[in-house]
Amino acid sequence: MSNPMLGYKLDLGEPGLSHGAPASRSVLRVLNQELSNYFAFKRKAEKEGGYIISGGIYLDIRKRGSFLAAVAGKTKVWMYIPGRKSEEKSTPVDTKHISDKIRQIEMKLKLEQDPVKREELKRQILLLEIAKNALAFGMSVPKYLLGILFDQTA
């Protein structure tokens, strides 16, 4: 039975130790390094107020000696961090238009007697206030989301 010692190199700037491991333990060694990279990305996203949308850890498995060994690893993640979208993907919205729409619905609410319709009007006001507050705090709202909000309140 052959169990060769495998050497590893880290990417430039990647934290961790680049010590080797025998082929029999290489999967654990590489997976441990890639998991620490994944959690570093997760901490970074949470620190900046975002989250990981998708991601994965990929191991390059090859036969070394008598074992299938991990000779390399790669961690990929897609993060969403609010405020990092480019301006062409979002539409600046005048909050005055939203305020006018809220006032208009509030007038309807004062005149409405039906409790079911009153609840629907209150829900529409709440949706518009959420959108208005998001824009006031500088959050980008995609075009399709604005369309849905205005369609719901029309």
N, C-alpha and C positions, 0 to 999 in steps of 0.2 A: 504494500500500500504506500502510495506516494502522497505526501502532504507538504507541498512547497510553501515557502514563506513569500507572501505577496507584498510589494511595496506600493504605497499610495502617495499621490501629490494632491494638495488642496488647490482650489482656484485662488487666484490673486485676491487677497483681502478677505478670504473666507475664514471664519474663526474655527478653531479645532486643532487637533494634533494629527500629524501626518505619519504616525508610526504604522508599521506593517502588521500583518496578521497572517496566520497560517490559512491555507485554502479552506480548511474545515470550518473556520470561524469568520471567513471573509464576508459572508452575507450579514452576519450580526454587526461586524465592524462598519461596513458601508451603510447599512440601514440605520445604524445609530447616528452616523454623521448626517445623513439626509434628513432624518427626523428632527435633529437639532436645527438644521437649516429651515425646515418647514415651520417649526415653532418660532424661530426668529422672525420669519416673514409674518406670522400670525400676530406676534407681539407688536411688530412695526405697524401693521394695519390697525390694530386696536388702539395703539398709542396715538395715531393720527385720526381716530374717530371712524375708521372704516372697518371692513371685514373682507375675508377671503371668499370669493365667489366660487372658485373651482381650483383644483390643483391636483398634483400627483407626484409620486416618487417613482422614478424609473431606475431599475438596476440593469447593468450590462452583465449578464451571466454567461460564463464560458467555462469549459472544462479545463481545469488546471490540476495536473497529477491525477489522483483517483477521485477528485471531487468536482462538483459544479460550484464554481466560485464567482463571487461578485467582484469584477475587476474595475468597475466604475459605477458611479451613481449620478443622478440628476434630479433636482427638485424644481418643479415648475408650479407657480401659483398665479392666479389672476385675482387682483385685489380691486375693490371699489373703495375709493377714498373720496368723500364729498368735497367739492370745491376744486377738484383736479381735472374736471372735464374741460375740453376746449369749447370756446364760445360758439363755434359753428354747429355744435351738437345741441345747443340749448337756445331758447328764445328769451331775450329780455322782455319782461312784461311790466307794463305800467300798473302799479298797485292801485292807482286812482280808479281805473276801470273795475277792478275787483271790489273796491270799497263801494262804488256806485251800484254794482250788482247786489252786494250784501244789503245795502239800504233798500233797494227795490224789493228784495225778497222779504225783508223785515216789514215793509208796508203791507205786502200780501198777507203776512203772518198775522198782523193786527186785525185784518178784515176777515180772515178765515175762521169758520166755526167748526168745520169737520175735524175731529181729533186725528184722523189718519193723515189728512192733508197737512195739518199743523206739524205733525212729526216729520213728514217728508220735507217741509220747508225748513224746519230746524236742522235737519241733516244736511241740506244744501248749504245753509249758512255756515255750519261747522266745516264742511269741506272747503268752502271758499276762504274761511279764516285760516285754515291750515296752510293753504296755498299762499295766502298773503303773508303769513308769518315766515314761511320758508323763504320767500323772495326777500323779505325784509332783512333776514339774516344772511343773505348772499348765497343761498343755495340755488343751484341751477335746476330748473324744472324742464324736463324734456318736452318737446312739442306735443307728442302724442298724449302725455299726461295732462297737459293743459287742455287739450281738446276734449279729453274724457271729462275733466272737471266742468268745463263750460257746457258740454252736452248734457251732463247730469242736472245742471241748474237751469237749463233753457226751458 
